[in-house]
Amino acid sequence: MIHQLTLLFIGGTEIIFVLFIVVLVFGADKLPEIARGLGKGMRQLKDATNDIKQEVTKSAKENNIIDTDVTKNINDEIKKVKDDLEDFTGSLKRNK
């Protein structure tokens, strides 16, 4: 059975076609430069979102808005359900 690469509901053929168009438009010389710029932009976005999360969490803890014990218990329960679901879906995938 052949599994196709899917990324954001785009198949492997579409990704190759888009990459081909990018090479035609920008040229092979500029691809590393473009990829580097995209990588830096994504890293900055990730760092900014992490900073915002930390500030919100810090502010909530200072104002006693977040009960860390309750959130920890909820996260533990979510992890248990997730593990159970993965075990269940794993057994389904093996039986195909």
GROMACS elastic network, one bead per residue, 0.5 to 0.9 nm:
[ bonds ]
;  ai    aj funct       b0    kb
    4    11     6  0.67258   500
    4    12     6  0.63685   500
    4    13     6  0.89907   500
    5    10     6  0.81788   500
    5    11     6  0.58258   500
    5    12     6  0.51156   500
    5    13     6  0.87553   500
    6     9     6  0.57415   500
    6    10     6  0.53523   500
    6    12     6  0.62509   500
    6    15     6  0.89203   500
    7    10     6  0.52349   500
    7    11     6  0.66943   500
    7    12     6  0.80835   500
    7    15     6  0.85240   500
    8    11     6  0.84468   500
   10    13     6  0.81889   500
   10    14     6  0.61942   500
   10    15     6  0.68260   500
   11    14     6  0.54369   500
   11    15     6  0.64557   500
   11    16     6  0.88725   500
   12    15     6  0.51229   500
   12    16     6  0.62564   500
   12    17     6  0.86253   500
   13    16     6  0.51762   500
   13    17     6  0.61727   500
   13    18     6  0.86874   500
   14    18     6  0.61502   500
   14    19     6  0.85745   500
   15    18     6  0.51482   500
   15    19     6  0.61781   500
   15    20     6  0.85702   500
   16    19     6  0.50729   500
   16    20     6  0.61140   500
   16    21     6  0.87068   500
   17    20     6  0.50294   500
   17    21     6  0.63323   500
   17    22     6  0.86924   500
   18    21     6  0.51166   500
   18    22     6  0.61982   500
   18    23     6  0.86798   500
   19    23     6  0.61982   500
   19    24     6  0.86266   500
   20    23     6  0.51630   500
   20    24     6  0.62785   500
   20    25     6  0.87165   500
   21    24     6  0.50108   500
   21    25     6  0.61135   500
   21    26     6  0.85407   500
   22    25     6  0.51407   500
   22    26     6  0.58958   500
   22    27     6  0.74136   500
   22    28     6  0.88094   500
   22    31     6  0.82517   500
   23    26     6  0.54516   500
   23    28     6  0.56294   500
   23    29     6  0.88727   500
   23    30     6  0.85267   500
   23    31     6  0.72746   500
   24    27     6  0.55417   500
   24    28     6  0.79850   500
   26    29     6  0.77507   500
   26    30     6  0.60523   500
   26    31     6  0.71272   500
   27    30     6  0.58293   500
   27    31     6  0.69019   500
   28    31     6  0.54462   500
   28    32     6  0.80665   500
   29    32     6  0.71729   500
   29    33     6  0.79987   500
   30    33     6  0.52647   500
   30    34     6  0.61442   500
   30    35     6  0.86429   500
   31    34     6  0.50886   500
   31    35     6  0.60480   500
   31    36     6  0.84774   500
   32    35     6  0.50692   500
   32    36     6  0.60052   500
   32    37     6  0.85601   500
   33    36     6  0.51176   500
   33    37     6  0.62392   500
   33    38     6  0.86764   500
   34    37     6  0.51181   500
   34    38     6  0.61772   500
   34    39     6  0.85655   500
   35    38     6  0.50627   500
   35    39     6  0.60601   500
   35    40     6  0.86062   500
   36    39     6  0.50666   500
   36    40     6  0.62137   500
   36    41     6  0.86032   500
   37    40     6  0.51646   500
   37    41     6  0.61608   500
   37    42     6  0.86261   500
   38    41     6  0.50530   500
   38    42     6  0.61199   500
   38    43     6  0.85414   500
   39    42     6  0.51541   500
   39    43     6  0.61199   500
   39    44     6  0.86252   500
   40    43     6  0.50639   500
   40    44     6  0.61686   500
   40    45     6  0.86149   500
   41    44     6  0.51578   500
   41    45     6  0.62201   500
   41    46     6  0.86595   500
   42    45     6  0.50653   500
   42    46     6  0.61695   500
   42    47     6  0.86124   500
   43    46     6  0.50811   500
   43    47     6  0.61207   500
   43    48     6  0.85379   500
   44    47     6  0.50816   500
   44    48     6  0.60598   500
   44    49     6  0.86294   500
   45    48     6  0.51101   500
   45    49     6  0.62418   500
   45    50     6  0.86340   500
   46    49     6  0.52391   500
   46    50     6  0.61987   500
   46    51     6  0.86386   500
   47    50     6  0.51054   500
   47    51     6  0.61532   500
   47    52     6  0.86689   500
   48    51     6  0.50846   500
   48    52     6  0.62495   500
   48    53     6  0.86654   500
   49    52     6  0.50660   500
   49    53     6  0.61612   500
   49    54     6  0.86193   500
   50    53     6  0.50571   500
   50    54     6  0.61642   500
   50    55     6  0.86270   500
   51    54     6  0.51339   500
   51    55     6  0.61765   500
   51    56     6  0.86375   500
   52    55     6  0.51316   500
   52    56     6  0.61396   500
   52    57     6  0.85132   500
   53    56     6  0.52323   500
   53    57     6  0.60668   500
   53    58     6  0.84591   500
   54    57     6  0.51246   500
   54    58     6  0.59283   500
   54    59     6  0.84531   500
   55    58     6  0.50612   500
   55    59     6  0.60125   500
   55    60     6  0.84516   500
   56    59     6  0.51590   500
   56    60     6  0.60456   500
   56    61     6  0.85763   500
   57    60     6  0.50776   500
   57    61     6  0.61222   500
   57    62     6  0.85851   500
   57    66     6  0.78999   500
   58    61     6  0.51907   500
   58    62     6  0.61796   500
   58    63     6  0.86795   500
   59    62     6  0.51085   500
   59    63     6  0.62432   500
   59    64     6  0.85235   500
   59    65     6  0.84439   500
   60    63     6  0.51857   500
   60    64     6  0.59740   500
   60    66     6  0.56597   500
   61    65     6  0.60542   500
   61    66     6  0.56307   500
   61    67     6  0.78234   500
   61    68     6  0.82771   500
   62    65     6  0.77372   500
   62    66     6  0.88301   500
   63    66     6  0.80490   500
   64    67     6  0.69863   500
   66    69     6  0.88078   500
   66    70     6  0.83713   500
   66    71     6  0.77477   500
   67    70     6  0.55192   500
   67    71     6  0.64170   500
   67    72     6  0.86643   500
   68    71     6  0.51090   500
   68    72     6  0.59156   500
   68    73     6  0.85245   500
   69    72     6  0.50758   500
   69    73     6  0.62047   500
   69    74     6  0.86523   500
   70    73     6  0.51389   500
   70    74     6  0.62239   500
   70    75     6  0.86204   500
   71    74     6  0.50141   500
   71    75     6  0.60699   500
   71    76     6  0.85360   500
   72    75     6  0.50642   500
   72    76     6  0.61363   500
   72    77     6  0.86682   500
   73    76     6  0.50588   500
   73    77     6  0.62716   500
   73    78     6  0.86524   500
   74    77     6  0.51365   500
   74    78     6  0.61813   500
   74    79     6  0.86381   500
   75    78     6  0.50285   500
   75    79     6  0.61585   500
   75    80     6  0.86512   500
   76    79     6  0.51220   500
   76    80     6  0.62816   500
   76    81     6  0.87692   500
   77    80     6  0.50617   500
   77    81     6  0.62853   500
   77    82     6  0.85444   500
   78    81     6  0.51663   500
   78    82     6  0.60478   500
   78    83     6  0.85735   500
   79    83     6  0.60535   500
   79    84     6  0.85294   500
   80    83     6  0.51578   500
   80    84     6  0.61743   500
   80    85     6  0.85570   500
   81    84     6  0.50611   500
   81    85     6  0.60616   500
   81    86     6  0.85548   500
   82    85     6  0.50434   500
   82    86     6  0.61105   500
   82    87     6  0.85777   500
   83    86     6  0.50465   500
   83    87     6  0.61398   500
   83    88     6  0.85731   500
   84    87     6  0.50950   500
   84    88     6  0.61934   500
   84    89     6  0.86565   500
   85    88     6  0.50201   500
   85    89     6  0.60571   500
   85    90     6  0.82825   500
   86    89     6  0.51249   500
   86    90     6  0.57306   500
   86    91     6  0.84958   500
   87    90     6  0.50666   500
   87    91     6  0.63527   500
   87    92     6  0.87796   500
   88    91     6  0.53877   500
   88    92     6  0.64976   500
   88    93     6  0.88854   500
   89    93     6  0.61312   500
   89    94     6  0.86814   500
   90    93     6  0.51467   500
   90    94     6  0.63617   500
   90    95     6  0.88334   500
   91    94     6  0.52706   500
   91    95     6  0.64616   500
   92    95     6  0.52993   500
   92    96     6  0.68731   500
   93    96     6  0.57019   500
